[in-house]
Amino acid sequence: MTVTATSVDQSDQLQPRRTSGARGGRLLRLVPAAASALCGVLLYVSFPPRPLWWLALPAFAGFGWVLRGRSWKAALGLGYLFGLGFLLPLLVWTSVEVGPLPWLALVAIEAIFVALVGVGVAAVSRLPAWPVWAAAVWTAGEAARARVPFQGFPWGKVAFGQADGVFLPLAAVGGTPVLGFAVVLCGFGLYEAGRLIAERRRNRVVRRAAATAALLSVAVPVVGAVAARALVSDSAEDGTATVALIQGNVPRAGLEFNAQRRAVLDYHARETHKLAADVRAGKVAKPDYVLWPENSSDIDPFEYADAAAVIEEAAKDIGVPISVGSVVERDGKLLNEQILWDPVKGATQTYDKRQIQPFGEYLPLRSLVGAINKSWTEMARQDFSRGTEPGVFDIDGAKVGLATCYEAAFDWAVRDTVTHGAEMISVPSNNATFDRSEMTYQQLAMSRIRAVEHSRTVTVPVTSGVSAVILPDGRITQKTGMFVPAYLVQKVPLRTSTTPATELGILPEIALVLVAAGGIGWAIGSGLRARRAGDA
């Protein structure tokens, strides 16, 4: 047998290894992108209805790892992936009834803010005590997202995922900005501490200043939260009130929840009559007032006498005022209104929702939206108008603040009810259009944060659930199921004192935005000086 040998040069021998190495390098470069998206998902999992608040810490620790020392272009992409991982599952409820396109468009826009935050975090990650600057940058991003576009969309603030967490008392110190800042700071601090420990093992060198900053980034939020517990109290300061919440349910879920004329109103009146019968039978205490949800009267009681008669009959049966939610038209304006209906005097006070929902209660860019899908413009044929005055009902001396549904997400809309004298807060809501999605639990968590932030009882009457009573310490003492008729009755404390968060208002947020701006300015200046030094 003859064997013929063919020579193989060295480059050919190495080619398979190079190909394999190149493939491995490409896969390795994908690790930060995958990690960033997964950290975003981890942040989503930390939100209600899951009580996994602590997952926000490793989420931001991982986010800090993927961003530290990156170029602005890489950070922009990594930040966007984090935003997609977080917001895509968090906001999937916006696709109920209208399909995926609005949901995807909303997430695509909101994730831009997170992408820009990523650039800022990467820039300040080269500074001393960088977790402080980076957490402030995140807070600045949330501040921007809560204001633009279309007057903002603060859904998904880190603070809103902390209703069950150890950091919750910080809401009473500086509201959602301080609470969110503390969580993000602790997460970034955990990563920095881990990085320095690994560096110590490799180099046997301890950088004391950096180690101290990392330790404080973790310790200060925790110690601050423990100290802030002194601000949290559920004791009565101006007596108590026995309040009833009515959840009448709806004929059907979705956008057609009120398609059957007067059905929603009749359901809520029926449950109120049931409550009145149980009061007469001695099964429950008689309430001082009754709170119905947003849209609980599906027809305008000022225009239709039969609707007014149903409400009046229910009020007379229970014998106390009822706060009724309805859509009313006045002077050519469509208003989402709460009406205080007295059993003797009828309608005595009103509150018109001020923070109305874009693409839900009014339609920005109507012509553009209509060009994309005409049916979307038909869902909102007439835009709602905004109210102009804070809502505080005086019910026989008890001051009840009102923040209707979507307004609970906005710091100012809740705070100014308290600064105008509210001794408790009601958040009447209608979540029937979002079926059994996580939306109602996310919104309920916001109300728990607001209770601690302003040290007020918060009641959440919802057409289809989940309705709840929340004490000033953030605890839910009673709640209903979803899509069932029910009522809740409870004696709650009325409080008049104010927390630092209420007193300070927007100032903590402004301070943190200024810290973020200072850090980014410092980072840019340092980079420019280093570049000039390199060119010299």
DRENPAMAR-249615 format. One record per residue: x, y, z of N, C-alpha, C, O in turn. Coordinates in steps of 0.02 Angstrom, whole numbers, plus 50000, padded with zeros to 5 digits. Example, Ala and Ser with C-alpha at 12.3 -4.5 7.8 and 13.67 -1.06 7.14 Angstrom:
BEGIN
506604971650390506154977550390506604983550390507124983450423506424988850354506844994750357506455000250394506705005750402
% end
This chain:
BEGIN
500434994150000500005000050000500445006150000500935006650037500265010849958500665016949953500285022649987499685023649975500645026250028500345031950062500665038250035501275038950034500235043050014500495049449989500375054750042499805055950062500895057950063500835063150115500755069950083501125071650036500295073750107500195080650083500405085450138500175084850195500825090050121501065094750173500515099550193500115101850153500515101050256500035105950284500435111350319500815109950366500355117550296500745122750329500445124650397499895122550414500815128550434500635129950503499985133950508499595132850554499875138550461499265142550464498645138350454498135139550486498695133250410498125128850400497985124650461497415123350478498525122650495498435118650555498075122650610497685119750649498195129050613497905133150666497205135850650496865138450694496995135150587496365138150566495755135850606495355139950627495675129150618495095126950658495085130050727494555131850753495665130550758495685133450824495485140850823495135143250868495715144350771495535151450766494785152250756494475156650786494495148050714493775148450703493395147150768492915150650784493615141950803493295140350867493385146050917492915147650953493985148950918494105154450964493685160550947493445164050992493615161950882493215167750861492485166750881492155171450903492235160550872491545159250890491445160050966490955162950988491935157651004491885158451076491915165751097491585167751144492325169651061492365176751077491715180351064491505184651102491395178451008490745181650993490225179851046489835184151067490225173651067489755171651119489895175251184489435177151221490545176051199490725179551260490495186751260490295189551311490515189851200490295196751195489545197451205489295202851221489175191951197488455192151207488255191651280487685193051299488735189751322488575188651393488305195051426487795194751459488645200851418488365206951449487665208651425487245210851465487535207751360486865209251334486345204651365485815206951387486495198151367486025193451397485925194851471485375194551497486485196351505486445197751577486025203951590485645204151638486105209051548485725215251558484975214051551484575216251592484785210351499484075208851489483805204551547483245205751571484195199651569483975195351624483915199251689483475197851730484355204051700484305208251760483665212351758483345213451810483475214651698482835218151691482255213651709481785215851742482275207451685481755202651703481735201451778481195200851808482325201051808482365200051880482025205851918481695204751968482125211951893481795217651925481045217051918480675218551965480805214851860480085213851851479815208651901479285209651930480185203251911479955197951956479905200552028479535197752068480285205852044480255208552112479605212452125479465214252182479215213752073478605217852080478005213452096478005207452083477485216552126476865212952141476555210052077476665212752023476175204552083475915201752145476395197352184476205194352234477015196852162477505192652198477825196752254478005202552243477895193952314478205197652369478965196852370479265196052423479265197152311479985195852304480375202352296480805202952253480215207252337480505213952333481265213852332481575218052300481565209152368482295208852376482655207252311483255208352306482295204552261482615203052197482835209452161483235209152114482575215152182482805221452152483545222552166483895225752126483795220052222484495221152240484965217452192485415220652164484895210852181485325207652132485205210252061485665210052020484605212552047484475215351980484915221451967485215222051914484975225852016485395231752007486135230252017486565233551989486285225252057486985223052062487225220651994487775222351972486815216551961486995214151895487025219651844487455219751800486565224451849486555230151803487195234251811487485236551762487405235051873488035238651886488625234951856489085238151829488615228351860489165224351832489215225251756489765226151730488655225051721488695225451648488855232451624489105233251568488725237551665488825244451642489495247451663489745251951630489785244951716490375248251743490945248451691491165243251666491175254551677491745255451632491575254951558492035255151517490945254351540490765253651469490795260351432490745265651462490875259851367490805265751325490075267951322489635264051340489955274051301489265276451301488835272551252488245271551264489125270451196488735266651147488525259851175487955257751168489005256451206488845249951235488335250751292487875246751298488425255951333487965257051389487265258651364486765256651395487215262251308486555263851281486185257451262485595256651278486525252951229486215246651209486055242251269485515239251272486515241751315486405237651374485835240351417485445236551445485805246951423485255250051461484585248751427484085247551461484585248951361483955247651325483725240451336483135239151345484195235851335484015228851347483755227751418483285223951428484055231151466483805230751535483085233351538482655230451570482975239051504482305241951503481795237251471481235236651495481985234051416481535229251384481385223351429480815221251435481915220651461481815214951505481355216551563480985212251586481375222751586480955224851642480245226651620479765224251648480195230851570479555233851553479105229551509478495229951512479405225351467478985221051424478505216751466477905216751453478745213051515478275209051555477875213351604477295211751619478165218751629477815222851679477195226051649476685226551683477235228151587476685232051556476275228051506475915230951466476335221451508475965217351459475215218351466474845217151418474985220551525474265221651535473995227151489473385227451477474425231451463474185236751419473955233951351473645237451312474115227651338473905224551274473215221351279472935219351228472935220951339472275217951347471765222151308471725228251316471395218951266470845221851227471085225651165470705226151117471685228451165471895232551107472455229351067472675232151017472705223551089473215220151051473915222251070474015226651111474415219051039475115220051061475445226451037475925228651068475195229650984475555235350956475615241151005476175243751013475085243351039475165248851087475635246951144476025251151167475595240751167476045238451221476775238851199477195241551235476925236251140477605236351115477855243451103478435245051116477415247751078477615254651066477765258251132478255261851137477335257151182477445260151247478105257951277478495262051302478235251451275478855248851304479465251451265479975253251295479415251651199479965254051159480155261251177480745262951178479645265351190479775272351208480045272951279480535276451292479715269451326479925269951396480625267151407480995269551450480815262051368481485259151376482035263951354482615263051373481865268951314482365273951294482625277651356483215279151361482175279051403482385282351465482885278051503483385280551529482755271551505483215267051540483875266651503484405266151534483855266851437484465266851397484895272951414485505272351422484585278751418484955284851435485235284551506485775286951520484845281451551485105280351619485725275951616486215277151652485715270851573486295266551566486915270351546487455269051571486835275151500487405279351480487665283351540488265283751550487205286151578487405290051637487755285851689488255287951718487495279851702487795275351751488495273351729488965273351769488575271751665489245269951640489735275751648490315274751665489495281851636489935287651642490175288751713490765289951725489715288251761489905289651831490235283651864490495284251920490235277851831490515271851862491275272351871491565268151905491585277251841492305278251849492465283051906493055284151922491955285851938492055290651991492135287252059491905281552067492445290552107492445287952175491725287552202491305291752185491585282552243490915281552271490385281452217489845284352225490535277952162490105278252104489395275552116488935277952083489265270852163488575268752173488105274452192487515274252173488355279452228487935285152247487735289052185487145290652175488225290552143488075294352082487615290352036487155293052006487755283752031487365279551985486635279052008486175279251967486525278252074485845277852099485475284352088484875284352073485825289952094485515296452081485335297152007484815300051990485755294451964485595294551892484965290651878484545292751838484885284751910484265280951901483665285051923483155285151889483715288351980483165292352006483005298051957482415299651947483515301051928483395306351879483025303651818482595307051790483195297551798482835294451742482105293251758481675294451716481965291051820481275290151840480905296851842480315297251824481245302051865480935308651867480745311051798480205313851788481175309851749481025311751680480445307651653479995310351620480465301151665479945296651639479265298251668478745296951637479245301051729478615302751761478315309251735477775311251755478675312651689478445319151665478365319651590477955323651567478735315851552478685316151479478715309051451478995304551483478425307851392477985312451356477275312051383477115307751424476845316451360476135316451377476025316651453475615312951480476415320851487476385321851559476605315651598476465315051658476965311251565477325306051599476955299551611476345299151605477365294451627477095287751642477555284651695478025281051677477415285851759477865283451812477785276151831478105273851878477365272551796477255265451811477935261851809478315262751761478075257851858478705254251859479255257751898479825255651896479085263151935479575265851981479805260452028479405256352052480445260252043480715255052087480355254952154480245249652182480165260852178479815261252243479175257252243478995254452295478835256752187478185253352185478255245752192477755242252199478865243252189478965236152200479175234452271479355228752285479155239352316479435238452383478915238652439479095239952496478285237352423477765237752474477855232552529477625233552585478185226952514478295221752564479005221852591479195217352630479405226752571480115226552586480325230352649479935234052678480945229152668481215232352728481335239752718481385243552766481385241952655481525248952641480895253352642480945259452638480305250352649479675254052643479635260252687479385265352663479865260252750479805266252791480135272452761479965278052780480615271452716480945277252685480465281352642480615287052625479895278452624479395282352588479165288252629478995293452601479145287452695478935292952739479475298352744479325303952765480085296652726480635301552730480645306152670480685312252677480605303252611480665307252550480255304752492480415306352434479745300852505479305298552452479615293252408480115290152426479325292352350479565287152304480275288452279480645283652267480495294752269481195295752247481705293152297482195289952277481605294552361482085292352411482055284852421482565281552427481455282052421481375274752428481715271152370482095266452380481575273352309481885270252251482635271152250483005266452234482875277152267483595278452270483945273652317484475271052302483645272552376483955268252426484025261052400484535257852411483515258652367483535251752341484075251052287484465246352288484085255852241484575255552186485285256352214485745252952193485365260952262486025261952293486275255552326486855253752319485825252252361486015246052395486225240752344486705237052355485855240252289486025235452237486695236752206487105232252199486825243052186487475244752158488025243852210488575241652193487875245452273488375244652326488555237352336489135235852349488075232852330488225225752337488695223352282489165219552295488585225752221489045223852167489745226552181490235222952173489785232852201490445235852213490805232352270491415231352266490435230452322490755226752376491015220052352491575218052369490625216552312490855210152284491455211052239491915206952240491455216252199492015217552154492655218852193493185216352175492605222752246493195224352286493455218152324494055217352333492995213952346493205207652379493595203352330494115200452347493335202752268493685198852217494365201852201494855198252192494395208452198495025211852184495525210652241496125209852229495275210652301495705209452360496005202452357496595201552373495615197552335495875190752331496395190052276496865186052283496315193852223496795193452168497445197052184497995194452173497375203152210497955207552217498215208252288498755211152298497845205752335498025206552406498085213952425498485215752468497675218052393497695225252406496985227452426496495225652393496945231452479496305234052501496295241652489496705245252518495845243852447495765251052437495245253552487494635252752477495485256452540495055257852597494495262852580493925261852602494655267952542494135272952526493575269852485492985270952499493765265852436493255262552394492865257452435492255256952427493205253752478492865248852519492375252152568491825249652579492585257752596492135261352642491515263852605490965263352631491625266652545491055269152506490575263452489489965264352492490845257652470490415251952454490025249652514489425248152510490365249252571490035247052633489475251852652488925249752671489605258352647489095263352664488515263152615487945264452634488655261652552488115261252502487615255852519487025256352502487845250652552487395245252573487095246752642486505245652653487515249152687487295249852757486825255752767486335255152804486965261452736486565267452749485835266452731485395268352771485665263652672484955262552658484605258052708484035259252728484955252752730484655248152777484555251452845484015251052875485085254752870485035258152934484515263752931484135264752978484515267352876484025272752867483315270152869482865273352898483195264352837482525261452837482315259352907481735260352927482785256552945482625254653014482465260853056481985260853095482865266053048482745272153086482085275453067481755278553109481905274853003481285278152978480655274853004480115277652996480715269053034480115265753062479775270153114479175269453126480155274553145479865279053195479355283753165478925286453200479385284753099478915289153065478265285653046477785288953026478245279053054477675275153031477225273553090477445270653140476595275653085476125274553140475425273753111475255276953062475015269553143474315268953123473845271153178473255269353179474095275153225473665277553279473225283353254473415287053209472635283953284472175289253266472385295853298472595295953355472335301253260472505307953286471895312553288471895317453325471395311053248470785315053248470175310453250469685311353214470225305453293469685300653298469725295353244470235294553210469185291753235469145286453185468515287353143468065291253161468495283853088467905283653046467785276453025468245272753010467155274553025466975267952998466795268852925466305272252909467185265852882467105266952811466905260352777467125255052797466485260952726466275255052687466495256052615466425261452586466775250652586466955250552515466485245852479466365240252502466235247952422465775243852383466125241652319466375245752281466135235152307466375232352244465775228752212465635223052229465445232152166464835229352137464955224252083464505220252068465555224252054465735220051997465435222951932465075227851934465595219851877465375222151811465075216251772465235210551787464655217651723464355212151685464865208051646464785201951638465385211451622465905207951583466555211951589466545217951600467105208351581467765211651582467905214751514467575213151464468395219251512468605222151449468315228951437467995231951481468425231551377468205238251359467445238951358467185244451362467095233351353466365233451351466055232251420465485229951425466435233851473466175232551540465535236351554465125234151594465435242051520464845246251533464375246451473463975251051466464425241351430464005241351370463265240451385462835242951349463115236951439462425235751458462195241651501462435242451557461735245551476461555251851508461355250951581460925246851597461665254751623461525255351695461695249051735461555248751795461975244051703462115237751739462625238751794462525236351850463165242351779463685243351830463395247251889463535245551947463005252351875462685256151929462225251751971462245251852032461825247751938461365243451974461735238352017461515236852073462295235851992462685231052032462945234252096462925231152149463175240552091463445243852151462885245852199462975245652260462325247852171461745249352214461515243052250461345243252309461495237452215461275231152244461725229152303461485227052355462385229852294462845228052348462775232852407462865230952465462605239152393462495243952447461865242252486461845242852547461345240152451460725238052485460865231852528460585231152582461285227452503461475221552542461835223652606461705220952660462285228452599462635231152658462145234152707462185232952768461665238052682461165241152726460765235852763460615236752823460585230552729460205225152762460625221852816460365220152869461265220852803461705217752852461815222352912461905220052968461825228952900461875233652955461255233253000461315233053061460675233052969460055232553008460005225953046459715225653100460315220753018460305214253051460835213653105460875208653140461245218753111461775218753162462385214653143462795213053186462445212953079463015208853058463655212953051464205210453062463575219253032464155223753025463985230553054463395232253061464495234353070464385241053097464145245753042464315244852983463745250653062463515255553013464095260152995464425262853039464225261052931464785265552912464595272852920464015274652921465105276952924465005284252924464925286952854464605292052843465225283452806465135285052735465335279052694465675274452718465105279052631465215273452586465595275852525465455281252498466075271952503466495273852446466375268952388466505262952394466125271552333466055267652272466655268952227467005273852235466775264452179467365265152135467265270352080466725273252071467805271452044467785275251981467305271751933467285265551930466915275651896466455272951845465925268251875465645264151839465785268851939465275264551970464575266251946464125262051949464475272451924463865274251889464045274951815464375279751796463835270151775464045270051705463645274951662463785275551602463165278451691462815283751656462795289951701462805289351762462755295651670462805302051705462175303351747461635304151719462245303551814461645304551855461375311651852460815312851873461775316351827461525323151819461105323851756460695328551750461195319351709460815319651647460235314751646459705316251617460315309051679459795303951677459485303051746459815301151794458845304551750458485304351814458465297451844458475296751905458435292251802458395285451830459045283651866459035280151917459615286051841460255284751875460275288351942460485285551992460055294651942460045298452005459585295052056459745294952115459035292352032458555289052078458865282852109458755281452168459245279052070459565272952096460065274752151460095271452203460465279952138460975282052187460625284752250460825283152306460115288752240459765291652297459445286252341459455286652402459155281352309458835275852347459355272052387459225270152445459945270852358460475267252394460725271452453460835268752507460805277952442461045282352495460545282652553460735282652611459905282952537459395283252589459355276652627459235276552687459465271152592459435264652624459995263752675459885261352730460595265752656461165265052702461175270852752461455270252806460885276452733460805282052779461415286452789461445290352836461915285852745462525289852749462725291952679462485289152630463165297052674463385299152607463775293752570464115289652600463705293852503464065289252460464485293252410464225297952379465115291452404465535294452351465465290052289465665284152290465195292852236465025289152175465485291352119465605297352109465745286652081466145288252022465735287951959465365283051948465785293051917465395293051855465745297251802466195301151818465545296251741465765300451686465205305451672464645303451656465355311851678464845316951670465065321951616465655322751602464575325051586464715330251536464445336851562463855337451579464885341751565464695348251591465015353751549465625353851539464605358251524464845363751482465245361151422465745364151403465015355651395465355352851336465985348851352466315346451306466155348251416466755344651436466575337851466466095337251503466965332851448466875326151476467335325451536467945326551530467055323451593467445323351655467375316551690466825313651692467925314151716467925308151759467835310751830468305313451860467245309951857467055313651917466865309051975466545303851966467065311252035466815308352097466285313052125466395319152128465725310252145465155314352169464975312052239464855306052251464965316552286464735314852354463975315752356463715321252349463635310152367462905310052364462635309052435462695303752465462325314352460462035314252528461325311252525460955312552477461135307152575460475304052573459905309052577459335307452558460035315152601459515320252607459605325752554459115327752521460215328052545460335333852502460505331952430460505336352386460645325652417460855323752350461585325352339461985325052385461765326952277462465328452260462675334952292462375340252282463205334652333463425340552369464145342752352464295348752354464585338052335465275339752319465495335452260465255329852251465965338052221466235334252165466995335052161467275339952185467305330152130468015330552115468115327852044467885322352028468465331652003468605329651934469335327351928469795330951948469425321451902470095318551894470545323251855470355325951803471145324351881471595329251851472135326051807472305328651754472395320251828472905316851789472565311451747472485305751770472365313251688471995308451646472485304451604473045306651589472275298551585472715293651555472765294551479472255294251445473365295751453473435296251380473285289651347473445284251373472965290051289472755284151250472225279951286472055274551263471975282551342471435279151377470855283951387470285282551368471015289851417470505294851429470565300851382470105304851376471125301451351471195306151295471695303451246472115299251264471665305751185472055302751131472535307851102472335311951061473175307851124473665312151091473785309651019473675303851003474005314150977474175312350908473595308550875473695303350843472995311150883472395307550861472425305850786472245300250767472645310550745472655309150673473145303650655473015299450612473725303650689474225298550676473975291650699474045286750664473675291550759473405285250785472855282550739472825276550725472435287050714471895284950669472165282250604471865277750575472725284950581473015282450519473295275450528473295271450481473525273850589473785267250603473225262150611473235256750583472725264150651472155259650664471545263950682471515266750736471075264250637470495268550647470075266450707469765270650739470075259950722469665257550778469905260350844469505261050891470545262050849470805264850912470505271750925470365273450982470425275750873470135282350883469395281850901469125286150935469065276650877468365275650893468265273650966467725274850994468775270750997468725268951068468725275151112468445275051167469025280551089469045286851127468815292451081469225296551059468175292651068467905297451020467945304651046468025309351008467885305451112467935312051142468435311851199468415307451242468895316651199469395316951251469095319451316468665323751317469325316551372469145319151437469515325651450470055326851423469205329951490469535336051513469805334951583469575330651620470305339051600470625338451665470275342751717470045348251702470235340051778470015344151833470565349051853471135348351830470395353851894470885359051912471005359651986471495362752007470575356652028470635357452100470765350652134470505345552112471175350652187471275344452225470615341952253470155345852268470565335352261469945332452285469975330652359470335326052378469605334252400469545332652471468815333552490468565339152492468465328052503467775328452524467745329252600468075325752638467345334052622467205334952693466555331252708466015333452690466625325452742466045321252755465915321252830466215317452868465475325652851465305326352922465925327352965465995324353018466385331552940466985333152978467595328952961468155331052975467495323152930468065319052909468285321352840467875322052795468935322452832469205324852768469485318852729469975315752749469165317352672469355311552631469665314052566469325317152525470315312752557470645314652495470505309652440470395303752453470505312052378470335307852321470885308152269471095313552246471135302252249471605301552194471325295952150471375290052168471045297752094470665292852055471125288552012471455290951966471145282152028471465276851988472175278651966472635278252006472265280551903472915282051873473305287251912473915287351911472945291651947473265297051985473705294352041474175297852063473565288352065473955285552120474695284752102475115284352146474845284452037475535283552015475935290052018476545289852013475595295652026475925302152023475995305152093475515305952129476615306852110476755309352177476325315352195476015315552248476305320252151475965326552166475215325652174474905329052215474925321052136474195320252137473945317452203473375318752223474365313652238474175311052303474375315952358473985317152404474965318752352475225323152405474765329152417474635330852474474515332252363474145338452376473455337252405473135342052427473215331052407472615329752446472765330452521472345332952559473365328252540473555328752611473715335952629473525338252683474065339452586474215346452601473585350752602473595356352628473045348252572472405351752575471945348952629471345350152629472235345152675471865343352735471605336252740471275334652789471755331952692471485325152694471745321352755472345321452770471285318152791471455314052849471475306552831471725302552870471225304852774471295298252744471235299252669471025304652646471425294252630471435294852557471035289052528471085283352551470645290552476470305285352438470555285352367470645290652337470665279452340470895278652270470375274752232470475268752218469815277852214469295274252176469555272452107469845276552072469445266152087469755263652026469275259251987468795256452014469415258751922469055254051879469575250251839469865252951791469695243951857470195239851822469865234451779470205229851757469215235051768468865229851731469125229151660469095223651631469375234651631469615234351562470255230251555470455228551500470585228751611471215225051608471145217851632471645214451645470525215551637470375208551652470735206351716470745210151765471035200451716471355197751777472115198651774472485194551802472345203751742473065204851735473375207151801473025208251851474035207851801474395210051860474305217451874474515219951927473985220951829473915228251836473605230151903473845234751936473065226651922472715228651984473155227752045473105231552093473595222652045474045221552101474615226752102474835228952155474845228652043475355233852039475075240452065475425244052102474455241952047474155248252071474015247952146474095252952180473815242252170473695241452242474335242752282474315245752335474895240352256475535241452289475695248952292475975251252341475525252652239475635259852240475265263052299475525267352333474645260852310474245263652365474555261952432474505265952479474865256152438475205254452500475805259152512475925261252569476165260652459476725265352465476455272252486476755275552529475905274352456475625280952472475395281352545475455286552577475135275752571474915275752641475495277352688475425281352734476075274252676476655275452719476955282352704477165285852749476975284152641477265290552620476945296352656477285301052677476285296152664475915301752693475605300152761475255304352789475715294052786475445291952851474695292852853474415295952899474365290052804473635290352799473355283452782473665279552746472765282052809472385276252785472225277452711472035282952691472295272252672472115272552601471615267052586471735261252599471045269052560470545264152538470555263852462470645268852428470445257852436470465256752363469835253152342469835247052336469285256752329468685253552302468755252752227468875257552191468665246652203468765245052132468135241552106467835237452141467935243152045467325240252017467325232652019466845229452038467905229751998467945222451990468485219352033468615213352028468805223252076469335220752120470025222052091470105223252031470515221752134470485220152205470375226552245470765231252240469825226752285469715232252330470055230752397470135224852415470265236052433470645234752494470625240652541470495246352521470755239152604470855244252656471585243752678471815238352697471945249352675472655249452691472765254352748472565260152744473075252152802473215256452859473825260852844474195259552797473935266052885474495270652872475185267352874475675270352851475245261352901475885257852901475975253452840476465249752835475505253752793475565250052730475255243152732475265239652681474995240952789474695234352793473995234152762473595238652774473865228952724473185227852699472815223852752473015218252769472275226652778471895223252830471295219552803471075214552832471025221852747470485218352714470555219252639470775224452615470365214052601470355214752529469855209852499469675204852531469635211252439469155206952404469515202652352470115203352341469135198152322469375194652263469235198652200469005204352204469375195652143469255199052079468625196452047468465190552049468255201152017467645199751980467125196052022466815191252001467055198552084466525196152128466215202252162466575207052176465555202152175465265207652215465465206852288465465201252314465615212352321465825211952391465805218852421465795223952386465805219052488465905225352523466385224252580466465218752605466725229652599467185229552656466965235052704466805240552683466975233652768466815238652819467355238352872467525233052898467635244152889468155244352939468205251152972468105256352939468365251153036468515257353072469245259053059469685254853070469375265053035470055266953017470255273353053469825277353071470905274253065471135280353099471145286253052471315285652993470955291953078471025298353042471635301853070471705302653130472075304053026472715306953048472805313953018472585315352963473125318153057473225325153037473965327053032474125331952998474415323353064475125325053060475395323552990475095319652953475945326652974476245325652908476945322752915477295324152963477125318752867477795315652865478295320552832478085325352800478945319252841479425323252804479305322952728479415327952693479095317152703478965316552631478415321452609478475324552557477895322052649477355326652632477595333852636477435337852592477975335352687478215342252696478715344252641478685349752616479155339652624479685341352577479445341252504479715344852462478945337152490478685336852422479205334852371479505329552377479315339152322479755337552266480485338752282480915336852242480645341752339481335343652353481825337852354482375338452326481665332052385482145326452382482295324252310482865322552294481785324252269481895322352199482345327352163482785325352126482225333752175482655338852145483375337952168483845338452128483465336652233484145335752260484495329852226485085330352208484145324352217484445318452186484595319652112485095317152086484165323352078484295325052008484915329452003485325328551957485005334052050485595338252050486225334152064486755335452035486175329252109486735324752121486915321052057487505320452040486415318552022486535315051959486875319651908487355317651875486625325751903486915330551856487635332051874488075332551831487755332851940488445334151962488915328451946489475329451925488675322251957489085316451943489245315851869489815314451850488735316851827488855316351754489325321951731489755320751689489225327951759489685333451742490395331951762490865333351724490485329151821491155327351845491455322051799492045322551780491065317151780491315311751738491515314351669492045312551642491105318751641491275321551575491905325851580492335325451537491945329951632492535334051641493165329951650493685331651621493125324651688493705320351699493925317051633494515316451619493425314951594493585311851530493925316651482494395314851447493685322851480493985327851436494695329451457495145330251415494805330051523495485331451547495965325751531496535326851511495715319551539496135313851523496305313651449496865311751430495825315451407495955315451335496465320751315496895319551274496405326651346496895331951331497585329951354498085331251320497615326651412498265324451438498575319251391499185319151382498155314951363498405309951317498645312851251499105310251220498325318451230498525321651167499155325851175499495327351126499295327751238499865332251249500525328651237501065331751244
% end
